[in-house]
Structure formats: structure tokens, C-alpha cells
């Protein structure tokens, strides 16, 4: 799948090109158009993920499984011409990495990578990114944690305002991961706390994702998670699952202690290639490939109690893979899609609440 991260100055798209190499394109947005800068090409890669770097305006971290099957991190700065300027990255020493996902750090300048490690289990590594000059970035590893269960699919999202629906104070900070277990294809949700300096990653809570009405487990072929909500009150995890019977979307509250609780659920028809993002205040956008093979972007509104409502849908043409990301402050959404001919297209949308309308 391609990967996409929007920054305050634009965004960075990364994907495995037809030669099997990492391709990186930076972009900037106007009210009506997407401006693409000069592309960069690196060596051979398998899995690709990208995240914006917290605490900075125009920087992103690309995480890949390189040609040696190792986790490699490459930071980029997006300049005024929408060019991606490469910083100083790092490569982990252990081979055998599987799927990779990334999100920005909730507590410091950096990013968090969740991935399938060499034993097939889930690992979470927190990285710091240091800006030594406008276009000079370096990456350092701060801390990590793992869980022993083997996973087949994984995603990760950042939490900065963990507060339960019955709580009036507290602001838990960390990341939430969703995983499809390799054994049985069941779905599990976890919270991981990250301290202020990013030097500690701790598993806090684990919950199996079950049907809201029957409280029974179900199987998944694809999973995804994002976090949305009013930063002044509380955030919710929005978990999207492609099940054999169709799409299932749930909201989960995250308490001030990092504890998880299921709130609401919405079901629909066949879906795959899930990718979701926060796209506005209490707004989440889900990109997917429908049963007919076309891309669909669905907007969800999450109220202050975690209630989930479908707010709108935009459909596009046939795609084989896609990625979405949003800029909640600018009420902006972008989708990166790979079509059947291998062409990459960027779709730029104002959200329902955007001043661009």
C-alpha cells in the first residue's frame, strides 16, 4: 500500500515503485490544487509507512522494510518548492521485519513505529527527531515495547487527550494499536503510554474488539485505526475492520489511565484496503476499496459521548490500493490511490467543515 502524511506545510507521499524502490514525493496545497515537488528515489523496499513529525511544521518520517528486511527510518523536510529534502536516518539491526505503520509522537518531537517484528509479533518503537537546522534532521531511538502474540495486520494512532466519557479531567498521552491476530484472525486493541521525553513505552491495556450487539468475537481481513475528538475535552479511537460479512466501524473511549472501553458501532457492505485519518474537529475520514473495486471516502462524525454518525461519502474510480490523511486544523483531507495501471493519483478534498467551501 502507498503511504501518506500531511504536515502543516503540505505533505509527503511514499510508495514502492515499479522498480521495487522507495519513491518519495512532497506536496503543497492551494485552495484548488495539489503542487508536487521533485521526487526522490531510494533503494529496494517492501513495506512503506510515513508519519508527520510532531513539534515541527514541514517534516515527515518515512519507515520502510529495506532490501535487507530491516526497519529503516528516513526523515524528510518539505521546502517552499514542495521538494523533499532527506535528513540523516537510521536502520535497526534485526532483520525479518513485516508490516510497518507509523504515527507522530504524542509527547515530544518524533514519531512512533508499530510493526511486525522478526518473531511475527507486534513491536512499538518511539523515535526522537532532532532538527539541527531548517533542513537538517537526525533520528534517534528512544524506547520500545513488544507483545508476544503473532499478528497479521496492524495499525497505530496517536492519543493526546485520553479522557473517559464520565471523566471531567485528565489527559492520557500515548498511542493505540489495532491488530489482526495471525491465529484465528481476531481483532485486538491496545494502548501504550509514552512518557514526556519518549524514553519509556509501556503497554497499558488490551481489549478484544467484539460485536457491540452480541459481544462476540469476529474475524478480520484488514484493520485500521485513527483517533479523533475535541482536544479540549476527550479523544476517541475509531477502529475500522474489514470482516468477511462487511465493513465494521467502532468508537472506543480511552480513559485518563489509558483504559479502553467500546462505545458505538456502524456496519456496512464489503470493503478492503482500509485507511483512516482525523480530518477535522470530532471528524474521521475512512478510505476503502468497495466490493466493486472502487475507492470510497466516508466521513464520520464522533460526538462528545463517542456516538458515531456517518456524515458523507465521496466515490472515485477503480483502485488497487490507497492511503488517506488529514489536517484537522485546516479541515483538509487527501487520498493517495494506486490504480490498476500502476499510476499514483492524489485526491485533495476540503472536509465538511472547511472554510474552503
C-alpha positions as CSV (number, residue, x, y, z in Angstrom):
1,X,0.0,0.0,0.0
2,X,1.1,3.6,-0.6
3,X,1.6,5.8,2.5
4,X,0.7,9.5,3.0
5,X,1.2,12.0,5.8
6,X,0.1,15.7,5.8
7,X,2.1,18.3,7.5
8,X,1.3,22.0,8.3
9,X,3.2,23.0,5.1
10,X,1.9,20.2,2.8
11,X,2.6,16.5,2.9
12,X,4.8,13.6,2.0
13,X,3.7,10.5,-0.1
14,X,5.8,7.4,-0.1
15,X,5.4,4.1,-2.0
16,X,7.2,1.2,-3.6
17,X,7.5,2.0,-7.3
18,X,7.6,-0.3,-10.3
19,X,11.3,-0.9,-9.9
20,X,10.8,-2.1,-6.3
21,X,12.4,1.0,-4.9
22,X,11.2,3.6,-2.4
23,X,9.7,6.7,-4.1
24,X,9.0,9.8,-2.1
25,X,7.1,12.9,-3.3
26,X,6.5,16.0,-1.3
27,X,3.4,18.2,-1.9
28,X,1.8,21.5,-1.0
29,X,-1.8,22.5,-1.3
30,X,-3.6,25.6,-2.6
31,X,-7.3,26.1,-2.2
32,X,-7.9,24.3,-5.5
33,X,-4.8,22.3,-6.4
34,X,-2.0,20.0,-5.3
35,X,1.6,21.0,-6.1
36,X,4.0,18.1,-6.4
37,X,7.8,18.7,-5.9
38,X,10.7,16.9,-7.4
39,X,10.5,13.2,-6.4
40,X,13.2,11.3,-4.6
41,X,14.1,7.6,-5.1
42,X,15.9,5.3,-2.6
43,X,16.9,1.7,-2.7
44,X,14.8,-1.5,-2.6
45,X,11.9,-1.7,-0.1
46,X,9.0,-3.8,0.8
47,X,6.6,-2.3,3.4
48,X,6.3,1.5,3.5
49,X,4.8,3.9,6.1
50,X,5.0,7.6,6.7
51,X,4.1,10.0,9.5
52,X,4.4,13.6,10.2
53,X,6.8,14.5,12.9
54,X,5.3,16.2,16.0
55,X,6.5,19.6,17.0
56,X,7.6,20.7,13.5
57,X,5.7,22.2,10.6
58,X,7.1,20.6,7.5
59,X,8.8,17.4,8.4
60,X,7.9,13.7,8.0
61,X,9.4,10.4,8.8
62,X,9.3,7.5,6.3
63,X,9.6,4.0,7.8
64,X,10.4,1.1,5.4
65,X,11.3,-2.6,5.3
66,X,14.5,-2.2,3.3
67,X,16.2,-4.7,0.9
68,X,17.8,-6.4,3.9
69,X,14.4,-6.9,5.6
70,X,15.4,-4.4,8.3
71,X,13.4,-1.5,9.7
72,X,14.9,1.7,8.2
73,X,13.9,5.3,9.1
74,X,14.4,8.3,6.8
75,X,13.3,11.9,7.8
76,X,12.4,14.5,5.2
77,X,11.8,18.2,5.2
78,X,9.3,19.8,2.8
79,X,10.7,23.1,1.5
80,X,8.8,26.0,-0.1
81,X,9.1,24.4,-3.6
82,X,7.4,21.2,-2.3
83,X,10.7,19.3,-2.6
84,X,11.5,16.6,-0.1
85,X,15.0,17.2,1.5
86,X,16.4,14.0,3.0
87,X,17.8,14.0,6.5
88,X,20.0,11.6,8.5
89,X,18.1,8.4,9.2
90,X,18.9,5.1,11.0
91,X,18.5,1.4,10.4
92,X,17.6,-1.2,13.0
93,X,20.0,-4.2,13.3
94,X,17.4,-7.1,13.3
95,X,16.2,-8.5,10.0
96,X,12.8,-10.2,9.4
97,X,10.5,-7.2,9.7
98,X,7.0,-7.5,8.3
99,X,4.2,-4.9,8.1
100,X,5.0,-1.3,9.3
101,X,2.8,1.6,10.3
102,X,3.8,5.0,11.9
103,X,2.2,7.9,13.7
104,X,3.5,11.1,15.3
105,X,4.7,11.1,18.9
106,X,2.2,12.4,21.5
107,X,4.8,13.9,23.9
108,X,7.9,15.2,22.0
109,X,9.4,15.8,18.6
110,X,9.4,12.5,17.0
111,X,7.3,9.5,15.7
112,X,6.2,6.1,16.8
113,X,6.5,3.0,14.6
114,X,4.4,-0.2,15.1
115,X,5.5,-3.2,13.1
116,X,5.5,-7.0,12.8
117,X,8.9,-8.0,14.3
118,X,11.2,-10.9,13.4
119,X,9.1,-13.3,15.5
120,X,5.9,-12.2,13.9
121,X,4.7,-10.3,17.0
122,X,3.9,-6.6,17.5
123,X,6.7,-4.2,18.4
124,X,6.3,-0.5,19.2
125,X,9.4,1.8,18.9
126,X,9.4,5.5,19.8
127,X,11.9,7.7,17.9
128,X,13.1,11.2,18.5
129,X,13.8,13.5,15.6
130,X,16.2,16.4,16.1
131,X,16.1,19.5,13.9
132,X,19.7,20.9,13.8
133,X,18.9,23.4,11.0
134,X,15.9,24.2,8.8
135,X,16.6,21.3,6.5
136,X,18.8,19.0,8.7
137,X,17.1,16.2,10.6
138,X,18.5,13.3,12.6
139,X,16.7,10.3,14.1
140,X,17.4,8.6,17.5
141,X,15.8,5.6,19.1
142,X,14.3,6.4,22.5
143,X,12.4,3.3,23.7
144,X,10.4,0.3,22.7
145,X,8.0,-2.4,23.9
146,X,6.5,-5.6,22.4
147,X,3.8,-8.2,22.8
148,X,4.2,-11.9,22.2
149,X,1.1,-12.6,20.1
150,X,1.7,-13.1,16.4
151,X,0.0,-10.5,14.2
152,X,-1.0,-10.5,10.6
153,X,-2.1,-6.9,10.2
154,X,-1.5,-3.8,12.4
155,X,-2.1,-0.1,12.6
156,X,-1.3,2.7,15.1
157,X,-2.6,6.2,16.0
158,X,-1.7,9.0,18.5
159,X,-3.6,9.9,21.6
160,X,-3.1,13.2,23.4
161,X,-6.4,13.6,25.2
162,X,-7.3,10.3,26.8
163,X,-10.3,11.0,29.0
164,X,-13.3,8.8,29.5
165,X,-16.9,9.9,28.8
166,X,-17.6,10.1,32.6
167,X,-14.4,12.0,33.4
168,X,-14.0,15.8,33.5
169,X,-10.2,15.9,33.9
170,X,-7.1,14.0,32.8
171,X,-5.2,13.9,29.5
172,X,-3.6,10.5,28.9
173,X,-0.9,10.5,26.2
174,X,0.3,7.6,24.2
175,X,-0.6,5.5,21.1
176,X,-3.3,3.0,20.4
177,X,-2.7,0.0,18.2
178,X,-5.1,-2.4,16.5
179,X,-4.1,-5.8,15.3
180,X,-5.4,-8.8,13.5
181,X,-4.1,-11.9,15.2
182,X,-2.4,-14.5,12.9
183,X,-4.1,-17.2,14.9
184,X,-7.9,-17.0,14.3
185,X,-7.9,-13.6,12.6
186,X,-9.5,-12.0,15.7
187,X,-9.1,-8.2,16.4
188,X,-7.4,-6.7,19.4
189,X,-6.9,-3.1,20.6
190,X,-4.0,-1.9,22.8
191,X,-2.9,1.3,24.5
192,X,0.8,2.1,25.0
193,X,1.9,5.0,27.2
194,X,4.8,7.2,26.2
195,X,6.5,9.4,28.8
196,X,7.3,13.1,28.3
197,X,10.8,12.5,27.0
198,X,9.8,9.5,25.0
199,X,12.3,7.3,26.9
200,X,9.6,4.8,28.1
201,X,7.0,2.9,26.2
202,X,4.6,0.8,28.4
203,X,1.7,-1.5,27.4
204,X,-1.3,-0.3,29.4
205,X,-4.5,-2.0,28.3
206,X,-5.5,-4.8,25.9
207,X,-9.1,-5.4,24.7
208,X,-10.6,-7.8,22.2
209,X,-12.7,-6.0,19.6
210,X,-16.2,-7.7,19.6
211,X,-19.6,-7.0,18.1
212,X,-21.4,-4.3,20.0
213,X,-24.8,-6.0,19.9
214,X,-23.8,-9.6,20.7
215,X,-20.5,-9.1,22.5
216,X,-19.0,-11.9,20.4
217,X,-15.6,-12.0,18.7
218,X,-15.4,-11.8,14.9
219,X,-12.7,-12.3,12.3
220,X,-11.0,-9.7,10.1
221,X,-9.1,-9.5,6.8
222,X,-7.9,-5.8,7.3
223,X,-7.8,-3.4,10.3
224,X,-7.2,0.3,10.7
225,X,-7.4,2.9,13.5
226,X,-7.4,6.6,13.8
227,X,-8.1,9.0,16.8
228,X,-10.4,12.0,16.7
229,X,-12.2,14.3,19.1
230,X,-12.2,17.7,20.7
231,X,-8.8,18.4,22.1
232,X,-10.4,20.4,24.8
233,X,-12.5,17.5,26.2
234,X,-11.6,14.0,25.0
235,X,-10.5,11.9,22.1
236,X,-11.8,8.6,20.8
237,X,-10.3,5.7,18.9
238,X,-12.1,4.9,15.6
239,X,-11.5,1.3,14.7
240,X,-12.3,0.1,11.2
241,X,-12.4,-3.6,10.3
242,X,-13.0,-5.4,7.0
243,X,-14.8,-8.6,8.1
244,X,-16.0,-11.4,5.9
245,X,-19.5,-10.0,6.1
246,X,-18.6,-6.4,5.5
247,X,-17.2,-3.2,7.0
248,X,-17.4,-2.6,10.8
249,X,-16.5,0.7,12.4
250,X,-16.4,1.2,16.2
251,X,-15.6,4.0,18.5
252,X,-13.7,3.3,21.7
253,X,-13.1,5.7,24.7
254,X,-9.7,6.0,26.3
255,X,-9.7,6.9,29.9
256,X,-7.2,9.2,31.8
257,X,-5.5,6.0,32.8
258,X,-5.3,4.7,29.2
259,X,-8.0,2.1,29.7
260,X,-10.2,1.2,26.7
261,X,-14.0,0.9,26.5
262,X,-16.2,0.2,23.5
263,X,-18.9,2.9,22.8
264,X,-20.6,2.6,19.4
265,X,-20.7,0.7,16.1
266,X,-21.6,1.1,12.5
267,X,-21.8,-1.7,9.8
268,X,-21.8,-1.6,6.0
269,X,-21.1,-3.6,2.9
270,X,-17.9,-5.3,1.5
271,X,-14.7,-3.3,2.0
272,X,-10.9,-3.8,1.8
273,X,-7.7,-1.7,1.7
274,X,-8.7,0.4,4.7
275,X,-7.0,3.7,5.6
276,X,-8.4,6.3,8.0
277,X,-7.4,9.7,9.4
278,X,-8.5,12.5,11.6
279,X,-9.8,15.2,9.2
280,X,-11.5,17.8,11.5
281,X,-12.7,18.5,15.0
282,X,-14.5,15.3,16.0
283,X,-14.3,14.1,12.4
284,X,-12.8,11.0,11.0
285,X,-12.4,10.0,7.3
286,X,-12.2,6.4,6.1
287,X,-10.8,5.5,2.7
288,X,-11.6,2.0,1.4
289,X,-11.9,-0.2,-1.6
290,X,-15.5,-1.3,-2.1
291,X,-16.7,-4.7,-3.2
292,X,-16.9,-3.2,-6.7
293,X,-13.2,-2.3,-6.5
294,X,-13.6,1.5,-6.5
295,X,-12.3,3.9,-3.9
296,X,-14.8,5.4,-1.4
297,X,-14.1,8.1,1.1
298,X,-16.6,8.1,4.1
299,X,-16.8,10.9,6.6
300,X,-17.8,10.1,10.2
301,X,-18.7,12.5,13.0
302,X,-17.9,11.4,16.6
303,X,-19.9,13.3,19.2
304,X,-18.7,14.2,22.7
305,X,-20.0,10.9,24.1
306,X,-18.4,8.7,21.4
307,X,-21.6,8.3,19.3
308,X,-20.7,7.5,15.7
309,X,-22.6,9.1,12.7
310,X,-22.0,8.8,9.0
311,X,-21.7,12.4,7.6
312,X,-21.0,11.9,3.9
313,X,-19.4,9.9,1.1
314,X,-17.3,10.6,-2.0
315,X,-16.6,7.9,-4.5
316,X,-13.8,7.7,-7.2
317,X,-12.7,5.2,-9.8
318,X,-11.2,1.7,-9.6
319,X,-8.1,1.4,-7.3
320,X,-5.9,-1.4,-6.2
321,X,-4.5,0.4,-3.0
322,X,-4.9,3.7,-1.2
323,X,-3.9,5.8,1.8
324,X,-5.6,8.8,3.4
325,X,-4.5,11.5,5.8
326,X,-5.9,14.8,7.1
327,X,-5.0,18.1,8.6
328,X,-7.6,18.8,11.2
329,X,-6.6,22.4,11.8
330,X,-7.0,23.2,8.1
331,X,-10.0,20.9,7.7
332,X,-8.3,19.2,4.8
333,X,-8.3,15.6,3.5
334,X,-6.0,13.9,0.9
335,X,-6.1,10.5,-0.6
336,X,-3.3,8.7,-2.4
337,X,-4.5,6.0,-4.7
338,X,-2.8,3.4,-6.9
339,X,-5.0,2.4,-9.9
340,X,-4.9,-0.8,-12.0
341,X,-2.3,0.7,-14.4
342,X,0.1,1.4,-11.6
343,X,-0.4,5.1,-11.7
344,X,-0.4,7.1,-8.4
345,X,-3.0,9.9,-8.1
346,X,-3.5,12.5,-5.3
347,X,-7.1,13.5,-4.5
348,X,-7.5,16.7,-2.5
349,X,-10.7,17.4,-0.5
350,X,-11.8,20.1,1.9
351,X,-13.8,18.4,4.7
352,X,-17.4,19.1,5.6
353,X,-16.5,21.9,7.9
354,X,-13.7,23.5,5.8
355,X,-13.6,27.3,5.2
356,X,-12.7,26.4,1.6
357,X,-16.4,25.6,0.9
